[in-house]
Amino acid sequence: MPSERFEFSNAQGERLAALLDRPIEQPRAYALFAHCFTCGKDIRAAKRIAEALTALGIAVLRFDFTGLGSSEGEFANTTFSSNVADLIAAAAALRARWRAPAILIGHSLGGAAVLAAAGDLEEVRAVVTINATADPAHVIGLFKDDGAADIGTAREIEVTLAGRPFRISRSFLDDVRQQRLGERIGKLHKALLVFHSPTDEIVGIENASFIFTAAKHPKSFVSLAGADHLLSRRSDASYVANVIHAWAERYLDVSEIASEMPTGSGVTVRETRIGRFQQEITAGRHRILADEPVEAGGLDSGLNPYGLLLAGLGACTSMTLRLYAERKALRLERVTVRLDHSRIHAADCENCETQEGMLDRIDRAITLAGDLTQEERTRLLQIADKCPVHRTLTSEVEIRTVEQPQES
């Protein structure tokens, strides 16, 4: 996926390092990602979620907060409030160079930061928290053994987190203790999606309960059962990205986005370069993923090519039957189509012209729910063979292949 590194200034004029991950074509929306406390934009969870979202058509901006990663400034001089200010500055940079973020995503303390910042960002329509703390002061407990709770008269104290030393200030401790996040959550007035693992040993599930209870509708909760705090498994990060994509559709300005998307009946398939086989399939403003199972060397992030083929035939079959039933006023309640692909010996096919070698066979089983006569059921099965995709697959098809020059 195309990525662009750049810098922007925080409120103090310090340069913060940022990275925008973009889909190959025009983004459907822009998201802003806030990382966890003392982490950085390149933390594994942030990278994997960004990769998965860009494959689904959403651009993601991630950056290093002041004093972390490649950003300027002293971490010891930062506070939770300054982190919120950094987020607002990042949104302004995104707005100036591309488009304002429609989605805010925050992980751990970054989740608390996006909840605090969202009210100041008018263009944001959807807010996502991942294993977020409901009380910024929660971080003090992460280094209680270092004496942070009893800093006394000292201006700064050195603490250890994940085996790394950091200096935090009295102003940081005072700032997080003064935060009243519940009030901001209650006045959010934006769609909220809360992810949390019930087995998170760093930020307990009770934090998700507080956030969800304090928020007004629309709000949703998704359990990340089995995941750790940092979403170390790729499958957990991919799952989060796919749910965000599906959930956010309801709250984005689809009409504005659709006007910028290509139209027409053509389909474009491109490698995402995530894993060996993952493909981004674009049809108009719609995007899906194709992949291979893990045992075949893929990530199992989407249907395999034959799965897509069967899906096309199954969808066409069901739609054709629905149109016929409506035209004939049949009491057809629901259609279910089950399809399987296999390779068989030509000699085992009685009605096939080819009698040598192997053939492809598609088994299609159709369930027709409703108060139908036997005659109506028989006719519907006949109509199934008349769906356009069925006719295409059973007719002579010419596929022309040419090389198209790469776009500059």
Order of alpha helices (4+ residues) and beta strands (2+ residues): beta-beta-beta-alpha-beta-alpha-beta-alpha-beta-beta-beta-alpha-alpha-beta-alpha-beta-alpha-alpha-beta-beta-beta-alpha-beta-beta-alpha-alpha
